[in-house]
Amino acid sequence: MTLDEFRKAEAPPAKLSAPLLALWWDARGDWHRAHEATQAGEDADSAWVHAYLHRKEGDLANAGYWYRRAGKPAARGSLDQEWAAIAGTLLGG
């Protein structure tokens, strides 16, 4: 699945990982469902999305914690750029 197909999907694509499901919900403006989805995972990818979501929320201290758990540097670009970078990586692109 391409990033564009993922972004435009009207329903969550089948068999999404927890972090991708979180990004799908976030793209639809549902931060709370996105946060619930990412909390279901305990891997580095889930931590990365969790960091992004807390950065989006404006909770930079909490975001910093999750970036460290993910082993990723704190993002500095726009939220849209970060979303696309994470989704593209997790989709394998």
C-alpha positions as CSV (number, residue, x, y, z in Angstrom):
1,M,0.0,0.0,0.0
2,T,1.3,3.4,-0.9
3,L,1.3,6.4,1.5
4,D,-1.3,8.1,-0.7
5,E,-3.6,5.0,-0.6
6,F,-3.1,4.8,3.1
7,R,-3.9,8.4,3.6
8,K,-7.1,8.2,1.4
9,A,-8.5,4.9,2.7
10,E,-12.1,5.4,3.8
11,A,-11.9,2.6,6.4
12,P,-8.9,1.3,8.2
13,P,-7.1,-1.1,5.9
14,A,-7.1,-4.8,7.0
15,K,-4.4,-6.1,9.3
16,L,-2.8,-2.8,10.2
17,S,-0.3,-2.7,13.0
18,A,-1.2,-0.7,16.1
19,P,1.1,2.2,15.1
20,L,-0.3,2.4,11.6
21,L,-3.9,2.2,12.9
22,A,-3.0,5.1,15.2
23,L,-1.8,7.1,12.3
24,W,-4.9,6.3,10.3
25,W,-7.1,7.6,13.1
26,D,-4.9,10.6,13.5
27,A,-5.3,11.5,9.8
28,R,-9.0,11.5,10.4
29,G,-8.7,14.0,13.3
30,D,-9.4,11.5,16.1
31,W,-6.5,12.0,18.4
32,H,-8.1,9.9,21.2
33,R,-8.6,6.8,19.1
34,A,-5.1,7.2,17.7
35,H,-3.7,7.4,21.2
36,E,-5.7,4.3,22.3
37,A,-4.4,2.4,19.2
38,T,-0.7,3.3,19.9
39,Q,-1.0,2.4,23.6
40,A,-1.9,-1.2,22.4
41,G,1.7,-1.6,21.2
42,E,4.9,-1.9,23.3
43,D,7.4,-1.8,20.4
44,A,9.6,1.0,19.2
45,D,7.2,1.8,16.3
46,S,4.4,2.3,18.7
47,A,6.6,4.5,20.9
48,W,7.5,6.6,17.8
49,V,3.8,7.2,17.0
50,H,3.1,7.8,20.6
51,A,5.8,10.5,20.6
52,Y,4.3,12.1,17.5
53,L,0.9,12.2,19.1
54,H,2.1,13.9,22.3
55,R,4.1,16.4,20.2
56,K,0.9,17.1,18.3
57,E,-1.0,17.5,21.6
58,G,1.7,20.0,22.7
59,D,3.0,17.8,25.6
60,L,6.6,18.1,24.6
61,A,8.0,16.5,27.8
62,N,5.9,13.4,27.3
63,A,6.8,13.4,23.6
64,G,10.5,13.5,24.6
65,Y,10.0,10.4,26.8
66,W,8.4,8.5,23.9
67,Y,11.0,9.6,21.4
68,R,13.7,8.2,23.7
69,R,11.7,4.9,24.1
70,A,11.5,4.7,20.3
71,G,15.3,5.4,19.9
72,K,14.4,8.4,17.6
73,P,15.5,12.0,17.8
74,A,12.7,14.5,18.6
75,A,11.2,15.8,15.4
76,R,11.7,19.4,14.4
77,G,9.8,19.7,11.2
78,S,6.1,20.1,10.7
79,L,3.6,17.7,12.1
80,D,2.5,16.8,8.6
81,Q,6.1,16.0,7.6
82,E,6.5,13.8,10.7
83,W,3.3,12.0,10.1
84,A,4.3,11.3,6.5
85,A,7.8,10.2,7.5
86,I,6.5,7.8,10.1
87,A,3.7,6.4,7.9
88,G,6.0,6.0,5.0
89,T,8.6,4.1,7.0
90,L,6.0,1.8,8.7
91,L,4.4,1.1,5.3
92,G,7.8,0.0,4.0
93,G,8.3,2.9,1.6
